[in-house]
Every structure is written in structure tokens, then in C-alpha cells.
Amino acid sequence: MTTVKYSIPNISCMHCVHTIQTEVADLDGVQSVSADQAEKKVEITFDDPATEDGIKTLLAEINYPVAGLAM
């Protein structure tokens, strides 16, 4: 199991949070998704067949591109 934390500056409201959590959770292999509006961060836990590249691609497709890793 892998957990990644991303900085996503486009998170501006609870609708953004809901969209990210819903869309990413639909990927096969994703175990959990937690988006934080105030911190503009997302934490995702996943296993195969999900990949970090696949998650980043999906986030970009739904207009929430990853700006970098979050601490």
C-alpha cells in the first residue's frame, strides 16, 4: 500500500473537495482519498492497479493538477 500527499492549489471550495474525492475514489486500487480545502492538499492511499502517474493524470483531467508533493 502506498500513500501520497499532493499540493493542489485549485482547491477553493467544498465542491472541489467532493469532486476530487469522488473521482479519485473511483480508480481501481484506490483505498482512501482525503482532500483538505484549507490546506489545499490531498492524501491518497492506493494499491495496484492504481499508480501515481494515473492518479496525477486523472487530477489534471478534472482540472486539479498536482503542484507538487505536500509535506
PyMOL commands that set and color helices and strands:
alter all, ss='L'
color gray80, all
select helices_A, chain A and resi 14-25+52-61
alter helices_A, ss='H'
color red, helices_A
select strands_A, chain A and resi 2-7+30-36+41-46+68-69
alter strands_A, ss='S'
color yellow, strands_A
deselect
rebuild
show_as cartoon
